[in-house]
Amino acid sequence: MSDEMKKSRATEAFFGRRHGKPLRPHQKMLREGLLPELLIDLNEPAPQDLRTLFAAPVENVRMEIGFGGGEHLMHEAGRTPQSGFIGVEPFVNGMAKMLGTLHEKPLQNIRLYDDDATEVLDWLPDNSLSGIDLFYPDPWHKKRHWKRRFVSQKNLDRFARVLKSGGRFRFASDIESYVNWTLQHCDAHEAFAWQASSSADWKTPYEGWPGTRYEAKAFREGRVGAYLTFIRR
């Protein structure tokens, strides 16, 4: 990608740390050996039928943006083997944890990408995904940094393009300002309808929800999660 293109994406793309603690030798080995086998290659044109990306036969394809250590992605891919999953995580240590889990428990319905999710979204064909998950993203607490939040008009446009009609965008957070931000942005976007008829609909975790380490930490600190679901009209 050219410098000009990168600059044009400056308010749309991933913001945050790329690296944490140095990787252990085994983690480095998996990053050099296993990751290339699972990476989506954006230098090649995206197949019109995304199901062909996966070694296992799948009926539909979903995407999880910022999967952290991969707890939910692994759980959901194992729980719904009929779905293929594209998992995106730029944080090197999170990807290392995911690779370690996949090394111990290989799944044929997962592909990975280790950079900016907007690059994958722009690569995907129209109407190609059945779902997009964005769980506990960086909230960018300071108001002057809110423009860095992944939920934005531009990224919702991206979601709307790649989601099939009836596809779901799911968002979870323990930060009230980000929950309200997401509700306001999705309400203002003609492509999305919030699926909630009572408070139980957003206070209740998703079906099969395994929880995450971050969520557990938030609960210990007295914060509660909100679980929003938006349908692509």
C-alpha positions in Angstrom: 0.0 0.0 0.0 1.3 3.4 -0.9 2.1 6.2 1.6 -0.8 8.2 0.1 -3.3 5.4 0.7 -2.1 4.9 4.2 -2.6 8.5 5.0 -6.1 8.5 3.5 -7.0 5.7 5.9 -5.6 7.5 9.0 -9.0 8.0 10.7 -10.4 4.6 9.6 -7.7 2.1 10.5 -6.4 0.2 13.5 -4.8 2.3 16.3 -3.0 0.6 19.1 0.0 -1.4 20.3 1.5 -3.9 17.8 3.9 -5.5 20.3 4.0 -6.5 23.9 6.5 -8.8 25.6 9.2 -10.5 23.5 7.9 -13.8 22.0 9.2 -17.0 23.4 11.2 -19.3 21.0 8.1 -21.6 20.5 5.9 -18.6 19.8 8.5 -17.4 17.2 8.6 -20.8 15.6 4.8 -20.8 15.2 4.8 -17.3 13.9 7.3 -18.3 11.2 5.9 -21.7 10.5 2.1 -21.9 11.2 1.0 -18.4 10.6 2.0 -18.3 6.9 -0.2 -21.3 6.3 -3.2 -19.6 7.8 -2.7 -16.0 6.6 -5.1 -14.4 4.1 -3.1 -13.2 1.1 -4.4 -9.8 0.2 -2.0 -9.6 -2.8 -4.2 -12.2 -4.5 -7.7 -11.3 -5.7 -10.4 -12.3 -3.2 -12.4 -15.3 -4.3 -16.0 -14.5 -5.2 -16.9 -17.5 -3.0 -15.1 -17.0 0.3 -15.9 -20.6 1.3 -13.0 -21.7 -0.9 -10.6 -20.1 1.5 -11.1 -22.9 4.0 -9.8 -26.5 4.0 -13.0 -27.7 5.6 -16.4 -27.4 3.8 -18.3 -24.5 5.3 -21.7 -23.0 4.6 -21.0 -19.3 5.4 -18.1 -17.0 6.4 -17.9 -14.7 9.4 -15.2 -12.3 10.6 -14.0 -11.4 14.1 -12.0 -8.1 14.3 -9.5 -7.8 17.2 -9.8 -11.3 18.6 -7.3 -10.7 21.4 -5.9 -14.1 22.5 -8.5 -15.9 20.4 -10.7 -17.3 23.2 -14.0 -16.5 21.6 -12.9 -17.2 18.1 -11.6 -20.7 19.0 -14.8 -21.4 21.0 -17.1 -20.2 18.2 -15.2 -22.0 15.4 -15.4 -25.2 17.4 -19.1 -24.7 18.3 -20.2 -23.9 14.7 -18.0 -25.9 12.3 -20.4 -25.1 9.5 -19.0 -21.6 9.5 -15.7 -20.3 8.2 -14.0 -17.6 10.3 -11.6 -14.9 9.3 -9.9 -13.7 12.5 -8.0 -10.4 12.5 -5.6 -9.3 15.2 -2.7 -6.9 14.7 -1.3 -7.3 18.2 1.7 -9.7 17.9 1.3 -11.3 21.3 -2.4 -11.9 20.8 -1.8 -13.6 17.5 1.0 -15.7 19.2 -1.5 -16.9 21.8 -4.0 -17.8 19.1 -1.3 -19.7 17.1 -0.3 -21.7 20.2 -3.9 -22.7 20.8 -4.4 -23.7 17.1 -1.1 -25.7 17.2 -2.6 -27.7 20.1 -6.1 -27.9 18.7 -6.1 -27.5 14.9 -9.3 -26.2 13.2 -9.8 -26.2 9.5 -12.4 -23.4 9.5 -10.2 -20.5 10.6 -8.0 -18.2 8.5 -6.1 -15.3 10.0 -4.8 -11.8 9.2 -2.3 -10.0 11.4 -2.6 -6.4 10.3 -5.3 -3.7 9.8 -8.9 -5.1 9.5 -9.9 -2.3 7.1 -7.5 -3.8 4.6 -9.4 -7.1 4.7 -12.7 -5.4 4.6 -11.7 -3.5 1.4 -10.4 -6.8 -0.1 -13.6 -8.8 0.5 -16.2 -9.1 -2.2 -19.6 -7.4 -1.8 -22.2 -9.4 0.2 -19.7 -12.0 1.2 -20.0 -12.2 5.0 -22.7 -13.6 7.2 -21.5 -11.8 10.3 -18.9 -9.4 11.8 -17.9 -9.5 15.5 -16.2 -6.6 17.3 -15.9 -7.5 21.0 -14.3 -5.3 23.7 -12.4 -3.0 21.3 -10.1 -0.3 22.6 -12.5 2.4 23.7 -10.1 5.3 23.4 -11.4 6.9 26.6 -10.3 10.5 26.0 -12.7 12.5 23.9 -10.0 13.8 21.6 -9.2 10.2 20.7 -12.7 9.1 19.9 -12.0 9.5 16.2 -9.7 6.4 16.6 -12.6 4.2 17.6 -13.1 1.4 15.1 -16.9 2.0 14.9 -17.2 5.0 12.5 -19.3 6.0 9.5 -16.6 4.9 7.1 -16.1 1.5 8.7 -19.9 0.9 8.9 -20.0 1.6 5.2 -17.4 -1.1 4.9 -19.5 -3.5 7.0 -22.6 -2.7 5.0 -20.8 -3.5 1.7 -19.5 -6.9 2.7 -22.4 -8.1 4.9 -25.1 -10.1 3.2 -28.7 -8.9 3.8 -29.7 -10.3 7.1 -26.1 -10.6 8.3 -25.2 -9.5 11.8 -22.8 -7.0 13.2 -22.3 -7.8 16.9 -20.6 -5.4 19.3 -19.7 -5.9 22.9 -18.2 -3.4 25.4 -18.1 -2.6 29.0 -17.5 1.1 28.3 -20.8 3.0 28.4 -19.6 5.9 26.2 -18.5 3.5 23.5 -21.8 1.5 23.7 -23.7 4.8 23.2 -21.3 5.9 20.5 -22.0 2.6 18.6 -25.8 2.9 19.0 -25.7 6.4 17.7 -23.6 5.6 14.7 -25.6 2.5 13.7 -28.9 4.3 14.3 -27.7 7.0 11.9 -26.7 4.4 9.2 -29.4 3.3 6.9 -28.0 -0.2 6.5 -28.3 -1.3 10.1 -31.2 -2.1 12.5 -30.6 -2.7 16.2 -32.2 -6.0 17.4 -33.5 -5.1 20.8 -37.0 -5.0 22.3 -36.0 -4.8 25.9 -33.0 -4.3 28.1 -32.6 -8.0 28.4 -31.6 -8.1 24.7 -28.4 -6.1 25.3 -27.7 -7.2 28.9 -27.7 -10.9 28.0 -24.6 -12.3 26.5 -24.8 -14.0 23.1 -25.8 -17.6 22.7 -22.8 -19.8 23.5 -20.8 -16.8 24.8 -17.6 -18.2 26.6 -16.6 -14.8 28.1 -13.1 -13.4 27.7 -10.2 -12.6 30.0 -10.8 -8.9 29.5 -14.5 -9.2 30.3 -13.7 -11.1 33.5 -11.3 -8.3 34.5 -14.0 -5.7 33.7 -16.5 -7.5 35.9 -14.1 -7.7 38.8 -13.7 -4.0 38.5 -17.4 -3.4 38.7 -18.2 -2.8 35.0 -20.9 -4.6 33.1 -21.0 -5.7 29.5 -23.4 -4.7 26.8 -24.1 -7.0 23.9 -25.5 -5.3 20.8 -26.7 -6.9 17.6 -27.4 -5.0 14.4 -28.9 -6.6 11.3 -27.9 -5.7 7.8 -31.1 -4.5 6.2 
